[in-house]
Amino acid sequence: EDRVAVFMLRSIELVATLLGVLKAGGAYVPIDPTYPPERVAYMLSDSGARVIVTQSAIRDQLGATEAAVLEADADDPTESSERPSAALHPSSAVYVIYTSGSTGRPKGVVNAHQGVANRLQWMKPALGVDDSDVFLQKTPFTFDVSVWELFVPLVIGAQLVVARPEGHKDTAYLCDLVEE
């Protein structure tokens, strides 16, 4: 499976991009646009991502890269309406999340479909949630918790509310959002 770097701010476009990467049989590599340029360059190189999906407003933050760069929010007249046919296996990578690098260089940790699917199936009864619940996606998508915040509601048919970029740092905003 190809690894696709996703260099985006939290948004509904981000959710659609992650689903698109997975539907096409790729594994997503989340890269936070607030990371220093050296870390971004290292993650792009180390992950082997040949494609980067970003947003037009932050594309310039990427710097020079040999990877193909796609803007999720740009109109592309060459877009295909064909359904991708990806041959995936339980051991295929679903995403690669990088460690903080606190003990040296960040390391890419590969997570497989079988592990993610197993955890998602376990979470519904363990949390006692169903399609009437509302989930808040507030964790930066470079952390594992974001996977559960994002995919549990999609798997069970519940509502997903996506916090604004950097909203996880604003307690008053989060309280208002939860109250809504």
VMD Tcl script that builds the backbone (N, CA, C; Angstrom):
set m [mol new atoms 540]
animate dup $m
set s [atomselect $m all]
$s set {name element resname resid chain x y z} {
  {N N GLU 1 A 0.840 -1.182 0.000}
  {CA C GLU 1 A 0.000 0.000 0.000}
  {C C GLU 1 A 0.885 1.245 0.000}
  {N N ASP 2 A 0.420 2.256 -0.713}
  {CA C ASP 2 A 1.145 3.521 -0.761}
  {C C ASP 2 A 0.856 4.328 0.493}
  {N N ARG 3 A 1.861 5.039 0.928}
  {CA C ARG 3 A 1.689 5.946 2.058}
  {C C ARG 3 A 1.439 7.344 1.514}
  {N N VAL 4 A 0.413 7.978 2.057}
  {CA C VAL 4 A 0.015 9.310 1.615}
  {C C VAL 4 A 0.123 10.255 2.807}
  {N N ALA 5 A 1.003 11.232 2.700}
  {CA C ALA 5 A 1.136 12.220 3.768}
  {C C ALA 5 A -0.063 13.157 3.713}
  {N N VAL 6 A -0.628 13.435 4.881}
  {CA C VAL 6 A -1.762 14.350 4.972}
  {C C VAL 6 A -1.310 15.519 5.842}
  {N N PHE 7 A -1.147 16.667 5.199}
  {CA C PHE 7 A -0.632 17.886 5.813}
  {C C PHE 7 A -1.765 18.900 5.793}
  {N N MET 8 A -2.668 18.779 6.776}
  {CA C MET 8 A -3.893 19.582 6.755}
  {C C MET 8 A -4.263 20.053 8.150}
  {N N LEU 9 A -5.021 21.144 8.180}
  {CA C LEU 9 A -5.625 21.609 9.417}
  {C C LEU 9 A -6.893 20.797 9.655}
  {N N ARG 10 A -7.275 20.665 10.931}
  {CA C ARG 10 A -8.484 19.911 11.256}
  {C C ARG 10 A -9.688 20.570 10.583}
  {N N SER 11 A -10.451 19.767 9.875}
  {CA C SER 11 A -11.615 20.257 9.129}
  {C C SER 11 A -12.386 19.056 8.609}
  {N N ILE 12 A -13.541 19.319 8.044}
  {CA C ILE 12 A -14.305 18.241 7.417}
  {C C ILE 12 A -13.557 17.737 6.185}
  {N N GLU 13 A -12.796 18.620 5.526}
  {CA C GLU 13 A -11.961 18.194 4.390}
  {C C GLU 13 A -10.930 17.162 4.836}
  {N N LEU 14 A -10.411 17.335 6.040}
  {CA C LEU 14 A -9.441 16.372 6.571}
  {C C LEU 14 A -10.093 15.003 6.715}
  {N N VAL 15 A -11.290 14.971 7.268}
  {CA C VAL 15 A -12.016 13.703 7.430}
  {C C VAL 15 A -12.219 13.047 6.068}
  {N N ALA 16 A -12.684 13.818 5.093}
  {CA C ALA 16 A -12.915 13.279 3.746}
  {C C ALA 16 A -11.616 12.788 3.118}
  {N N THR 17 A -10.535 13.501 3.354}
  {CA C THR 17 A -9.236 13.095 2.803}
  {C C THR 17 A -8.778 11.769 3.391}
  {N N LEU 18 A -8.880 11.619 4.705}
  {CA C LEU 18 A -8.468 10.355 5.330}
  {C C LEU 18 A -9.294 9.195 4.785}
  {N N LEU 19 A -10.599 9.398 4.653}
  {CA C LEU 19 A -11.452 8.341 4.105}
  {C C LEU 19 A -11.087 8.040 2.657}
  {N N GLY 20 A -10.772 9.067 1.892}
  {CA C GLY 20 A -10.371 8.872 0.498}
  {C C GLY 20 A -9.084 8.084 0.371}
  {N N VAL 21 A -8.111 8.402 1.218}
  {CA C VAL 21 A -6.841 7.660 1.206}
  {C C VAL 21 A -7.105 6.188 1.508}
  {N N LEU 22 A -7.924 5.932 2.525}
  {CA C LEU 22 A -8.211 4.547 2.903}
  {C C LEU 22 A -9.000 3.823 1.818}
  {N N LYS 23 A -9.966 4.506 1.224}
  {CA C LYS 23 A -10.769 3.880 0.165}
  {C C LYS 23 A -9.907 3.513 -1.037}
  {N N ALA 24 A -8.892 4.320 -1.288}
  {CA C ALA 24 A -7.991 4.053 -2.415}
  {C C ALA 24 A -6.942 2.997 -2.072}
  {N N GLY 25 A -6.965 2.502 -0.826}
  {CA C GLY 25 A -6.030 1.448 -0.438}
  {C C GLY 25 A -4.721 1.949 0.130}
  {N N GLY 26 A -4.637 3.244 0.396}
  {CA C GLY 26 A -3.408 3.802 0.952}
  {C C GLY 26 A -3.404 3.781 2.464}
  {N N ALA 27 A -2.271 4.147 3.007}
  {CA C ALA 27 A -2.116 4.343 4.444}
  {C C ALA 27 A -1.793 5.819 4.641}
  {N N TYR 28 A -2.506 6.465 5.555}
  {CA C TYR 28 A -2.250 7.889 5.730}
  {C C TYR 28 A -1.155 8.135 6.762}
  {N N VAL 29 A -0.398 9.189 6.505}
  {CA C VAL 29 A 0.680 9.629 7.399}
  {C C VAL 29 A 0.317 11.047 7.828}
  {N N PRO 30 A -0.236 11.214 9.041}
  {CA C PRO 30 A -0.643 12.551 9.464}
  {C C PRO 30 A 0.562 13.414 9.826}
  {N N ILE 31 A 0.593 14.623 9.266}
  {CA C ILE 31 A 1.671 15.564 9.565}
  {C C ILE 31 A 1.036 16.898 9.943}
  {N N ASP 32 A 1.329 17.356 11.130}
  {CA C ASP 32 A 0.763 18.594 11.654}
  {C C ASP 32 A 1.432 19.800 10.998}
  {N N PRO 33 A 0.640 20.700 10.402}
  {CA C PRO 33 A 1.216 21.884 9.764}
  {C C PRO 33 A 1.948 22.819 10.729}
  {N N THR 34 A 1.751 22.638 12.037}
  {CA C THR 34 A 2.462 23.486 13.002}
  {C C THR 34 A 3.842 22.940 13.352}
  {N N TYR 35 A 4.182 21.759 12.841}
  {CA C TYR 35 A 5.510 21.195 13.111}
  {C C TYR 35 A 6.588 22.050 12.452}
  {N N PRO 36 A 7.787 22.054 13.029}
  {CA C PRO 36 A 8.908 22.761 12.395}
  {C C PRO 36 A 9.216 22.150 11.022}
  {N N PRO 37 A 9.675 22.966 10.076}
  {CA C PRO 37 A 9.961 22.471 8.721}
  {C C PRO 37 A 10.915 21.275 8.687}
  {N N GLU 38 A 11.879 21.233 9.598}
  {CA C GLU 38 A 12.835 20.113 9.613}
  {C C GLU 38 A 12.127 18.806 9.958}
  {N N ARG 39 A 11.196 18.867 10.903}
  {CA C ARG 39 A 10.457 17.659 11.288}
  {C C ARG 39 A 9.553 17.200 10.146}
  {N N VAL 40 A 8.894 18.153 9.495}
  {CA C VAL 40 A 8.029 17.821 8.358}
  {C C VAL 40 A 8.852 17.145 7.271}
  {N N ALA 41 A 9.999 17.732 6.938}
  {CA C ALA 41 A 10.867 17.163 5.891}
  {C C ALA 41 A 11.328 15.764 6.274}
  {N N TYR 42 A 11.692 15.563 7.537}
  {CA C TYR 42 A 12.131 14.242 7.994}
  {C C TYR 42 A 11.003 13.221 7.855}
  {N N MET 43 A 9.802 13.581 8.306}
  {CA C MET 43 A 8.674 12.653 8.252}
  {C C MET 43 A 8.313 12.305 6.810}
  {N N LEU 44 A 8.358 13.291 5.927}
  {CA C LEU 44 A 8.060 13.021 4.517}
  {C C LEU 44 A 9.084 12.064 3.927}
  {N N SER 45 A 10.338 12.296 4.231}
  {CA C SER 45 A 11.405 11.444 3.704}
  {C C SER 45 A 11.344 10.040 4.308}
  {N N ASP 46 A 11.244 9.980 5.623}
  {CA C ASP 46 A 11.268 8.696 6.326}
  {C C ASP 46 A 10.058 7.823 5.992}
  {N N SER 47 A 8.901 8.438 5.809}
  {CA C SER 47 A 7.674 7.664 5.564}
  {C C SER 47 A 7.619 7.078 4.161}
  {N N GLY 48 A 8.361 7.666 3.242}
  {CA C GLY 48 A 8.313 7.199 1.861}
  {C C GLY 48 A 7.064 7.642 1.126}
  {N N ALA 49 A 6.358 8.628 1.669}
  {CA C ALA 49 A 5.137 9.121 1.017}
  {C C ALA 49 A 5.490 9.748 -0.327}
  {N N ARG 50 A 4.803 9.290 -1.363}
  {CA C ARG 50 A 5.023 9.845 -2.706}
  {C C ARG 50 A 3.971 10.878 -3.064}
  {N N VAL 51 A 2.947 10.964 -2.224}
  {CA C VAL 51 A 1.864 11.918 -2.434}
  {C C VAL 51 A 1.604 12.636 -1.112}
  {N N ILE 52 A 1.349 13.934 -1.213}
  {CA C ILE 52 A 0.985 14.741 -0.050}
  {C C ILE 52 A -0.344 15.415 -0.369}
  {N N VAL 53 A -1.296 15.303 0.553}
  {CA C VAL 53 A -2.557 16.020 0.403}
  {C C VAL 53 A -2.550 17.150 1.425}
  {N N THR 54 A -2.857 18.355 0.950}
  {CA C THR 54 A -2.846 19.532 1.808}
  {C C THR 54 A -4.026 20.429 1.464}
  {N N GLN 55 A -4.028 21.622 2.012}
  {CA C GLN 55 A -5.037 22.635 1.716}
  {C C GLN 55 A -4.328 23.825 1.080}
  {N N SER 56 A -4.999 24.506 0.177}
  {CA C SER 56 A -4.359 25.599 -0.557}
  {C C SER 56 A -3.816 26.685 0.370}
  {N N ALA 57 A -4.489 26.956 1.471}
  {CA C ALA 57 A -4.065 28.022 2.383}
  {C C ALA 57 A -2.740 27.726 3.079}
  {N N ILE 58 A -2.363 26.457 3.164}
  {CA C ILE 58 A -1.122 26.109 3.879}
  {C C ILE 58 A -0.101 25.402 2.994}
  {N N ARG 59 A -0.376 25.313 1.721}
  {CA C ARG 59 A 0.537 24.595 0.822}
  {C C ARG 59 A 1.962 25.136 0.887}
  {N N ASP 60 A 2.112 26.446 0.973}
  {CA C ASP 60 A 3.444 27.052 0.990}
  {C C ASP 60 A 4.267 26.635 2.204}
  {N N GLN 61 A 3.616 26.189 3.265}
  {CA C GLN 61 A 4.335 25.738 4.458}
  {C C GLN 61 A 5.090 24.430 4.216}
  {N N LEU 62 A 4.744 23.725 3.158}
  {CA C LEU 62 A 5.384 22.439 2.867}
  {C C LEU 62 A 6.840 22.588 2.458}
  {N N GLY 63 A 7.153 23.631 1.767}
  {CA C GLY 63 A 8.505 23.772 1.242}
  {C C GLY 63 A 8.693 22.871 0.035}
  {N N ALA 64 A 9.940 22.742 -0.381}
  {CA C ALA 64 A 10.260 21.929 -1.562}
  {C C ALA 64 A 10.102 20.446 -1.239}
  {N N THR 65 A 9.531 19.717 -2.178}
  {CA C THR 65 A 9.358 18.277 -2.004}
  {C C THR 65 A 9.319 17.612 -3.373}
  {N N GLU 66 A 9.762 16.373 -3.413}
  {CA C GLU 66 A 9.699 15.603 -4.656}
  {C C GLU 66 A 8.366 14.886 -4.804}
  {N N ALA 67 A 7.600 14.839 -3.722}
  {CA C ALA 67 A 6.310 14.151 -3.753}
  {C C ALA 67 A 5.291 14.977 -4.537}
  {N N ALA 68 A 4.318 14.288 -5.099}
  {CA C ALA 68 A 3.201 14.977 -5.753}
  {C C ALA 68 A 2.357 15.633 -4.668}
  {N N VAL 69 A 1.951 16.870 -4.886}
  {CA C VAL 69 A 1.155 17.599 -3.901}
  {C C VAL 69 A -0.237 17.847 -4.468}
  {N N LEU 70 A -1.245 17.408 -3.728}
  {CA C LEU 70 A -2.643 17.611 -4.109}
  {C C LEU 70 A -3.294 18.517 -3.082}
  {N N GLU 71 A -4.114 19.437 -3.546}
  {CA C GLU 71 A -4.856 20.313 -2.646}
  {C C GLU 71 A -6.284 19.788 -2.527}
  {N N ALA 72 A -6.662 19.399 -1.322}
  {CA C ALA 72 A -7.983 18.807 -1.105}
  {C C ALA 72 A -9.112 19.779 -1.417}
  {N N ASP 73 A -8.848 21.070 -1.288}
  {CA C ASP 73 A -9.896 22.062 -1.495}
  {C C ASP 73 A -9.853 22.712 -2.879}
  {N N ALA 74 A -9.057 22.182 -3.778}
  {CA C ALA 74 A -8.951 22.738 -5.132}
  {C C ALA 74 A -9.815 21.935 -6.101}
  {N N ASP 75 A -10.412 22.638 -7.042}
  {CA C ASP 75 A -11.155 21.954 -8.102}
  {C C ASP 75 A -10.147 21.359 -9.071}
  {N N ASP 76 A -10.357 20.117 -9.424}
  {CA C ASP 76 A -9.446 19.446 -10.347}
  {C C ASP 76 A -10.270 18.828 -11.472}
  {N N PRO 77 A -10.193 19.408 -12.672}
  {CA C PRO 77 A -10.997 18.881 -13.787}
  {C C PRO 77 A -10.584 17.474 -14.212}
  {N N THR 78 A -9.424 17.007 -13.761}
  {CA C THR 78 A -8.972 15.665 -14.144}
  {C C THR 78 A -9.366 14.608 -13.120}
  {N N GLU 79 A -10.118 15.004 -12.079}
  {CA C GLU 79 A -10.528 14.034 -11.065}
  {C C GLU 79 A -11.321 12.906 -11.702}
  {N N SER 80 A -11.067 11.720 -11.232}
  {CA C SER 80 A -11.765 10.552 -11.748}
  {C C SER 80 A -12.979 10.248 -10.884}
  {N N SER 81 A -14.039 9.807 -11.507}
  {CA C SER 81 A -15.211 9.373 -10.755}
  {C C SER 81 A -15.211 7.852 -10.596}
  {N N GLU 82 A -14.151 7.229 -11.082}
  {CA C GLU 82 A -14.017 5.779 -10.969}
  {C C GLU 82 A -13.799 5.367 -9.521}
  {N N ARG 83 A -14.401 4.270 -9.152}
  {CA C ARG 83 A -14.205 3.745 -7.796}
  {C C ARG 83 A -12.875 3.001 -7.753}
  {N N PRO 84 A -12.036 3.338 -6.792}
  {CA C PRO 84 A -10.762 2.624 -6.708}
  {C C PRO 84 A -10.979 1.181 -6.281}
  {N N SER 85 A -10.151 0.300 -6.778}
  {CA C SER 85 A -10.223 -1.096 -6.344}
  {C C SER 85 A -8.892 -1.425 -5.686}
  {N N ALA 86 A -8.935 -1.498 -4.394}
  {CA C ALA 86 A -7.718 -1.742 -3.622}
  {C C ALA 86 A -7.772 -3.132 -3.005}
  {N N ALA 87 A -6.695 -3.860 -3.159}
  {CA C ALA 87 A -6.596 -5.182 -2.541}
  {C C ALA 87 A -5.927 -5.012 -1.181}
  {N N LEU 88 A -6.728 -5.005 -0.148}
  {CA C LEU 88 A -6.200 -4.848 1.204}
  {C C LEU 88 A -6.267 -6.169 1.948}
  {N N HIS 89 A -5.403 -6.297 2.919}
  {CA C HIS 89 A -5.362 -7.473 3.780}
  {C C HIS 89 A -5.429 -6.995 5.221}
  {N N PRO 90 A -5.813 -7.845 6.145}
  {CA C PRO 90 A -5.850 -7.422 7.544}
  {C C PRO 90 A -4.520 -6.839 8.028}
  {N N SER 91 A -3.431 -7.311 7.455}
  {CA C SER 91 A -2.117 -6.819 7.888}
  {C C SER 91 A -1.674 -5.559 7.144}
  {N N SER 92 A -2.482 -5.086 6.195}
  {CA C SER 92 A -2.139 -3.860 5.462}
  {C C SER 92 A -2.149 -2.664 6.407}
  {N N ALA 93 A -1.262 -1.726 6.159}
  {CA C ALA 93 A -1.191 -0.516 6.983}
  {C C ALA 93 A -2.403 0.365 6.740}
  {N N VAL 94 A -2.926 0.936 7.817}
  {CA C VAL 94 A -4.022 1.895 7.725}
  {C C VAL 94 A -3.484 3.310 7.956}
  {N N TYR 95 A -2.532 3.446 8.882}
  {CA C TYR 95 A -1.897 4.742 9.103}
  {C C TYR 95 A -0.523 4.537 9.725}
  {N N VAL 96 A 0.293 5.582 9.623}
  {CA C VAL 96 A 1.627 5.594 10.223}
  {C C VAL 96 A 1.715 6.864 11.054}
  {N N ILE 97 A 1.770 6.703 12.367}
  {CA C ILE 97 A 1.863 7.866 13.257}
  {C C ILE 97 A 3.276 7.922 13.825}
  {N N TYR 98 A 3.832 9.118 13.829}
  {CA C TYR 98 A 5.191 9.315 14.324}
  {C C TYR 98 A 5.197 9.634 15.809}
  {N N THR 99 A 6.174 9.054 16.496}
  {CA C THR 99 A 6.367 9.336 17.917}
  {C C THR 99 A 6.849 10.775 18.071}
  {N N SER 100 A 6.867 11.242 19.299}
  {CA C SER 100 A 7.272 12.629 19.555}
  {C C SER 100 A 8.746 12.871 19.272}
  {N N GLY 101 A 9.540 11.822 19.318}
  {CA C GLY 101 A 10.970 11.992 19.093}
  {C C GLY 101 A 11.714 12.423 20.341}
  {N N SER 102 A 11.084 12.260 21.501}
  {CA C SER 102 A 11.703 12.714 22.750}
  {C C SER 102 A 12.982 11.958 23.093}
  {N N THR 103 A 13.151 10.771 22.547}
  {CA C THR 103 A 14.373 9.998 22.820}
  {C C THR 103 A 15.315 10.001 21.623}
  {N N GLY 104 A 15.135 10.938 20.735}
  {CA C GLY 104 A 15.952 10.999 19.517}
  {C C GLY 104 A 15.074 11.379 18.345}
  {N N ARG 105 A 15.275 10.735 17.223}
  {CA C ARG 105 A 14.456 11.009 16.031}
  {C C ARG 105 A 13.070 10.392 16.194}
  {N N PRO 106 A 12.038 11.081 15.667}
  {CA C PRO 106 A 10.697 10.480 15.684}
  {C C PRO 106 A 10.698 9.173 14.886}
  {N N LYS 107 A 9.895 8.225 15.330}
  {CA C LYS 107 A 9.803 6.935 14.639}
  {C C LYS 107 A 8.377 6.749 14.136}
  {N N GLY 108 A 8.269 6.277 12.902}
  {CA C GLY 108 A 6.960 5.995 12.330}
  {C C GLY 108 A 6.455 4.653 12.821}
  {N N VAL 109 A 5.280 4.650 13.441}
  {CA C VAL 109 A 4.673 3.425 13.956}
  {C C VAL 109 A 3.527 3.048 13.024}
  {N N VAL 110 A 3.654 1.876 12.400}
  {CA C VAL 110 A 2.661 1.402 11.435}
  {C C VAL 110 A 1.540 0.681 12.177}
  {N N ASN 111 A 0.310 1.051 11.876}
  {CA C ASN 111 A -0.855 0.403 12.468}
  {C C ASN 111 A -1.645 -0.281 11.360}
  {N N ALA 112 A -1.997 -1.541 11.592}
  {CA C ALA 112 A -2.644 -2.367 10.574}
  {C C ALA 112 A -4.165 -2.323 10.694}
  {N N HIS 113 A -4.823 -2.606 9.576}
  {CA C HIS 113 A -6.287 -2.634 9.531}
  {C C HIS 113 A -6.867 -3.576 10.583}
  {N N GLN 114 A -6.262 -4.755 10.758}
  {CA C GLN 114 A -6.841 -5.722 11.693}
  {C C GLN 114 A -6.882 -5.174 13.114}
  {N N GLY 115 A -5.844 -4.476 13.530}
  {CA C GLY 115 A -5.810 -3.910 14.876}
  {C C GLY 115 A -6.814 -2.787 15.048}
  {N N VAL 116 A -6.893 -1.916 14.055}
  {CA C VAL 116 A -7.835 -0.799 14.123}
  {C C VAL 116 A -9.272 -1.322 14.096}
  {N N ALA 117 A -9.566 -2.250 13.197}
  {CA C ALA 117 A -10.921 -2.808 13.102}
  {C C ALA 117 A -11.314 -3.512 14.398}
  {N N ASN 118 A -10.391 -4.261 14.971}
  {CA C ASN 118 A -10.660 -4.958 16.226}
  {C C ASN 118 A -10.991 -3.959 17.333}
  {N N ARG 119 A -10.195 -2.912 17.432}
  {CA C ARG 119 A -10.416 -1.904 18.470}
  {C C ARG 119 A -11.755 -1.190 18.261}
  {N N LEU 120 A -12.074 -0.856 17.029}
  {CA C LEU 120 A -13.342 -0.176 16.753}
  {C C LEU 120 A -14.535 -1.058 17.118}
  {N N GLN 121 A -14.452 -2.345 16.809}
  {CA C GLN 121 A -15.536 -3.269 17.151}
  {C C GLN 121 A -15.675 -3.418 18.662}
  {N N TRP 122 A -14.570 -3.391 19.373}
  {CA C TRP 122 A -14.579 -3.510 20.827}
  {C C TRP 122 A -15.163 -2.260 21.480}
  {N N MET 123 A -14.889 -1.095 20.905}
  {CA C MET 123 A -15.255 0.161 21.553}
  {C C MET 123 A -16.762 0.378 21.663}
  {N N LYS 124 A -17.528 -0.065 20.685}
  {CA C LYS 124 A -18.978 0.176 20.725}
  {C C LYS 124 A -19.606 -0.413 21.989}
  {N N PRO 125 A -19.468 -1.710 22.253}
  {CA C PRO 125 A -20.069 -2.232 23.483}
  {C C PRO 125 A -19.334 -1.766 24.746}
  {N N ALA 126 A -18.032 -1.593 24.651}
  {CA C ALA 126 A -17.267 -1.188 25.834}
  {C C ALA 126 A -17.663 0.215 26.299}
  {N N LEU 127 A -17.943 1.094 25.359}
  {CA C LEU 127 A -18.331 2.465 25.701}
  {C C LEU 127 A -19.841 2.631 25.830}
  {N N GLY 128 A -20.590 1.636 25.358}
  {CA C GLY 128 A -22.047 1.723 25.416}
  {C C GLY 128 A -22.599 2.829 24.525}
  {N N VAL 129 A -22.019 2.966 23.339}
  {CA C VAL 129 A -22.433 4.029 22.418}
  {C C VAL 129 A -23.222 3.449 21.252}
  {N N ASP 130 A -24.037 4.314 20.641}
  {CA C ASP 130 A -24.788 3.892 19.461}
  {C C ASP 130 A -24.978 5.082 18.530}
  {N N ASP 131 A -25.805 4.894 17.510}
  {CA C ASP 131 A -25.952 5.927 16.483}
  {C C ASP 131 A -26.665 7.193 16.958}
  {N N SER 132 A -27.170 7.202 18.175}
  {CA C SER 132 A -27.809 8.415 18.701}
  {C C SER 132 A -26.807 9.335 19.403}
  {N N ASP 133 A -25.586 8.866 19.562}
  {CA C ASP 133 A -24.564 9.658 20.245}
  {C C ASP 133 A -23.898 10.659 19.301}
  {N N VAL 134 A -23.285 11.666 19.901}
  {CA C VAL 134 A -22.548 12.689 19.162}
  {C C VAL 134 A -21.110 12.660 19.670}
  {N N PHE 135 A -20.163 12.612 18.743}
  {CA C PHE 135 A -18.741 12.543 19.084}
  {C C PHE 135 A -18.037 13.818 18.661}
  {N N LEU 136 A -17.107 14.256 19.492}
  {CA C LEU 136 A -16.315 15.446 19.199}
  {C C LEU 136 A -14.908 15.026 18.799}
  {N N GLN 137 A -14.495 15.412 17.617}
  {CA C GLN 137 A -13.128 15.145 17.164}
  {C C GLN 137 A -12.313 16.403 17.447}
  {N N LYS 138 A -11.503 16.341 18.501}
  {CA C LYS 138 A -10.750 17.502 18.953}
  {C C LYS 138 A -9.257 17.233 19.081}
  {N N THR 139 A -8.872 15.979 19.096}
  {CA C THR 139 A -7.467 15.626 19.271}
  {C C THR 139 A -6.720 15.805 17.956}
  {N N PRO 140 A -5.525 16.408 17.992}
  {CA C PRO 140 A -4.743 16.512 16.752}
  {C C PRO 140 A -4.604 15.139 16.095}
  {N N PHE 141 A -4.734 15.103 14.781}
  {CA C PHE 141 A -4.767 13.815 14.088}
  {C C PHE 141 A -3.409 13.133 14.026}
  {N N THR 142 A -2.415 13.722 14.627}
  {CA C THR 142 A -1.096 13.096 14.731}
  {C C THR 142 A -0.989 12.234 15.984}
  {N N PHE 143 A -2.051 12.146 16.777}
  {CA C PHE 143 A -2.086 11.311 17.975}
  {C C PHE 143 A -3.097 10.182 17.786}
  {N N ASP 144 A -2.787 9.012 18.347}
  {CA C ASP 144 A -3.639 7.828 18.196}
  {C C ASP 144 A -5.093 8.057 18.602}
  {N N VAL 145 A -5.312 8.826 19.653}
  {CA C VAL 145 A -6.677 9.032 20.142}
  {C C VAL 145 A -7.577 9.589 19.042}
  {N N SER 146 A -6.998 10.353 18.130}
  {CA C SER 146 A -7.797 10.927 17.042}
  {C C SER 146 A -8.449 9.842 16.194}
  {N N VAL 147 A -7.794 8.704 16.079}
  {CA C VAL 147 A -8.331 7.596 15.277}
  {C C VAL 147 A -9.675 7.153 15.845}
  {N N TRP 148 A -9.743 7.025 17.155}
  {CA C TRP 148 A -10.980 6.559 17.788}
  {C C TRP 148 A -12.034 7.661 17.747}
  {N N GLU 149 A -11.622 8.911 17.989}
  {CA C GLU 149 A -12.578 10.020 17.923}
  {C C GLU 149 A -13.190 10.148 16.531}
  {N N LEU 150 A -12.420 9.856 15.533}
  {CA C LEU 150 A -12.877 10.000 14.152}
  {C C LEU 150 A -13.675 8.798 13.664}
  {N N PHE 151 A -13.146 7.602 13.864}
  {CA C PHE 151 A -13.733 6.426 13.221}
  {C C PHE 151 A -14.851 5.750 14.008}
  {N N VAL 152 A -14.877 5.840 15.339}
  {CA C VAL 152 A -15.977 5.211 16.083}
  {C C VAL 152 A -17.328 5.754 15.616}
  {N N PRO 153 A -17.520 7.071 15.560}
  {CA C PRO 153 A -18.836 7.538 15.106}
  {C C PRO 153 A -19.154 7.146 13.668}
  {N N LEU 154 A -18.155 7.114 12.817}
  {CA C LEU 154 A -18.407 6.737 11.428}
  {C C LEU 154 A -18.787 5.264 11.312}
  {N N VAL 155 A -18.177 4.423 12.122}
  {CA C VAL 155 A -18.459 2.984 12.088}
  {C C VAL 155 A -19.855 2.678 12.628}
  {N N ILE 156 A -20.286 3.408 13.657}
  {CA C ILE 156 A -21.589 3.100 14.257}
  {C C ILE 156 A -22.716 3.984 13.730}
  {N N GLY 157 A -22.401 4.918 12.838}
  {CA C GLY 157 A -23.428 5.779 12.257}
  {C C GLY 157 A -23.838 6.940 13.143}
  {N N ALA 158 A -22.968 7.333 14.058}
  {CA C ALA 158 A -23.267 8.450 14.952}
  {C C ALA 158 A -22.830 9.772 14.319}
  {N N GLN 159 A -23.198 10.863 14.961}
  {CA C GLN 159 A -22.832 12.192 14.468}
  {C C GLN 159 A -21.406 12.531 14.895}
  {N N LEU 160 A -20.660 13.141 13.982}
  {CA C LEU 160 A -19.293 13.580 14.253}
  {C C LEU 160 A -19.238 15.095 14.158}
  {N N VAL 161 A -18.757 15.732 15.220}
  {CA C VAL 161 A -18.542 17.175 15.234}
  {C C VAL 161 A -17.035 17.392 15.222}
  {N N VAL 162 A -16.559 18.194 14.279}
  {CA C VAL 162 A -15.127 18.433 14.126}
  {C C VAL 162 A -14.797 19.805 14.701}
  {N N ALA 163 A -13.943 19.820 15.720}
  {CA C ALA 163 A -13.521 21.085 16.328}
  {C C ALA 163 A -12.671 21.873 15.342}
  {N N ARG 164 A -12.643 23.177 15.508}
  {CA C ARG 164 A -11.833 24.026 14.633}
  {C C ARG 164 A -10.345 23.735 14.859}
  {N N PRO 165 A -9.504 24.115 13.912}
  {CA C PRO 165 A -8.057 23.932 14.097}
  {C C PRO 165 A -7.587 24.620 15.385}
  {N N GLU 166 A -6.778 23.934 16.132}
  {CA C GLU 166 A -6.231 24.413 17.409}
  {C C GLU 166 A -7.303 24.596 18.483}
  {N N GLY 167 A -8.529 24.185 18.220}
  {CA C GLY 167 A -9.619 24.317 19.183}
  {C C GLY 167 A -9.402 23.518 20.453}
  {N N HIS 168 A -8.590 22.479 20.381}
  {CA C HIS 168 A -8.315 21.651 21.558}
  {C C HIS 168 A -7.563 22.421 22.639}
  {N N LYS 169 A -7.028 23.587 22.305}
  {CA C LYS 169 A -6.279 24.405 23.266}
  {C C LYS 169 A -7.153 25.470 23.928}
  {N N ASP 170 A -8.413 25.554 23.534}
  {CA C ASP 170 A -9.314 26.605 24.003}
  {C C ASP 170 A -10.451 25.982 24.810}
  {N N THR 171 A -10.300 25.992 26.129}
  {CA C THR 171 A -11.269 25.337 27.010}
  {C C THR 171 A -12.670 25.929 26.866}
  {N N ALA 172 A -12.763 27.252 26.795}
  {CA C ALA 172 A -14.078 27.895 26.671}
  {C C ALA 172 A -14.761 27.470 25.368}
  {N N TYR 173 A -13.998 27.429 24.290}
  {CA C TYR 173 A -14.541 26.991 22.999}
  {C C TYR 173 A -15.050 25.555 23.092}
  {N N LEU 174 A -14.248 24.665 23.684}
  {CA C LEU 174 A -14.654 23.260 23.805}
  {C C LEU 174 A -15.915 23.121 24.653}
  {N N CYS 175 A -15.997 23.870 25.752}
  {CA C CYS 175 A -17.195 23.817 26.598}
  {C C CYS 175 A -18.426 24.259 25.814}
  {N N ASP 176 A -18.290 25.342 25.048}
  {CA C ASP 176 A -19.411 25.819 24.227}
  {C C ASP 176 A -19.801 24.785 23.176}
  {N N LEU 177 A -18.808 24.166 22.572}
  {CA C LEU 177 A -19.062 23.173 21.529}
  {C C LEU 177 A -19.788 21.954 22.097}
  {N N VAL 178 A -19.371 21.506 23.262}
  {CA C VAL 178 A -20.011 20.351 23.901}
  {C C VAL 178 A -21.443 20.703 24.298}
  {N N GLU 179 A -21.639 21.917 24.777}
  {CA C GLU 179 A -22.977 22.341 25.187}
  {C C GLU 179 A -23.949 22.391 24.011}
  {N N GLU 180 A -23.440 22.790 22.834}
  {CA C GLU 180 A -24.278 22.835 21.629}
  {C C GLU 180 A -24.810 21.460 21.335}
}
mol reanalyze $m
mol bondsrecalc $m
mol representation Tube
mol addrep $m
